[in-house]
Amino acid sequence: MTLTLHLAKGTVALAPHILLEELGVPFDLVWIDFRENEQHSADYAAINPKGRVPVLTTPHGRLTETAAILNFLAASHPEAGFWPEDPWLRARSDEMAVYLASTVHVNHAHKGRGSRWSDDAAALESMRAKVTENLTANCALIEAGLSSGLWVLGDRFSIADIYLFAVSRWLQGDGVKIADFPRLAAHFDAMQARPAVQRALALHS
Ligand SMILES: N[C@@H](CCC(=O)N[C@@H](CS)C(=O)NCC(=O)O)C(=O)O
């Protein structure tokens, strides 16, 4: 049984897609059409009751949550070295992943997915109004954390870089100028230059 990734364009599911390309393992893609709200269809609920992407179907079963999927894939292919064995480096990679999942992604969602938190039009507008400010503050912290080298772990490429890139692609649309964060901008450019990233991106335009 090969791996199957359920994904949608412009989403965080780009991260596991890139990792599958980086690893060079066989995989299938199943695209979910957000314009048709397919993520909330009954058929998709049978695949992921959370109504979100990504989902990775593996020989063990289905897995949700970007960080868990990245960890699983990277740990299943230790030869690639994308999730270091060293406990400190592994924790630093997780530190970035957890920050992206729990804080940055959630701040981004306040622009287009505010109805998760409120039905009140004024509250939705108020949430949207904070998005650029919140993400700018998040980027300042990430920028400071990139001080030891090009990658999140300094000179070592890891799954944290893939995750950071997928989230960084939202910045422009959220009103954040990545050029104001030179290390983050250099990270973005370096990611875009990777052949595996280009192969994945070609399907997301
Ligand atoms: N915590 C989840 C969040 C996944 C998530 O929110 N994905 C978004 C796309 S970026 C989604 O599927 N949204 C669909 C919706 O809210 O209807 C993860 O990190 O994988």
The ligand as an SDF file (V2000), in Angstrom:
LIG
                    3D

 20 19  0  0  0  0  0  0  0  0999 V2000
   -3.8950   21.5500   13.0180 N   0  0  0  0  0  0  0  0  0  0  0  0
   -4.1080   21.1640   11.6360 C   0  0  0  0  0  0  0  0  0  0  0  0
   -4.8080   22.2930   10.9180 C   0  0  0  0  0  0  0  0  0  0  0  0
   -5.1830   21.9210    9.5200 C   0  0  0  0  0  0  0  0  0  0  0  0
   -5.9940   23.0300    8.8740 C   0  0  0  0  0  0  0  0  0  0  0  0
   -6.5800   23.8910    9.5420 O   0  0  0  0  0  0  0  0  0  0  0  0
   -6.0210   22.9930    7.5430 N   0  0  0  0  0  0  0  0  0  0  0  0
   -6.8150   23.9740    6.8280 C   0  0  0  0  0  0  0  0  0  0  0  0
   -6.1060   24.3740    5.5420 C   0  0  0  0  0  0  0  0  0  0  0  0
   -4.6210   25.2660    5.8530 S   0  0  0  0  0  0  0  0  0  0  0  0
   -8.1590   23.3780    6.4710 C   0  0  0  0  0  0  0  0  0  0  0  0
   -8.2260   22.2220    6.1320 O   0  0  0  0  0  0  0  0  0  0  0  0
   -9.2010   24.1950    6.5150 N   0  0  0  0  0  0  0  0  0  0  0  0
  -10.5060   23.7830    6.0740 C   0  0  0  0  0  0  0  0  0  0  0  0
  -11.6050   24.4870    6.7730 C   0  0  0  0  0  0  0  0  0  0  0  0
  -11.3620   25.1520    7.7920 O   0  0  0  0  0  0  0  0  0  0  0  0
  -12.7220   24.3730    6.3070 O   0  0  0  0  0  0  0  0  0  0  0  0
   -2.7770   20.8390   10.9750 C   0  0  0  0  0  0  0  0  0  0  0  0
   -1.7630   21.4380   11.3610 O   0  0  0  0  0  0  0  0  0  0  0  0
   -2.7250   19.9840   10.0840 O   0  0  0  0  0  0  0  0  0  0  0  0
  1  2  1  0
  2  3  1  0
  2 18  1  0
  3  4  1  0
  4  5  1  0
  5  6  2  0
  5  7  1  0
  7  8  1  0
  8  9  1  0
  8 11  1  0
  9 10  1  0
 11 12  2  0
 11 13  1  0
 13 14  1  0
 14 15  1  0
 15 16  2  0
 15 17  1  0
 18 19  2  0
 18 20  1  0
M  END
$$$$
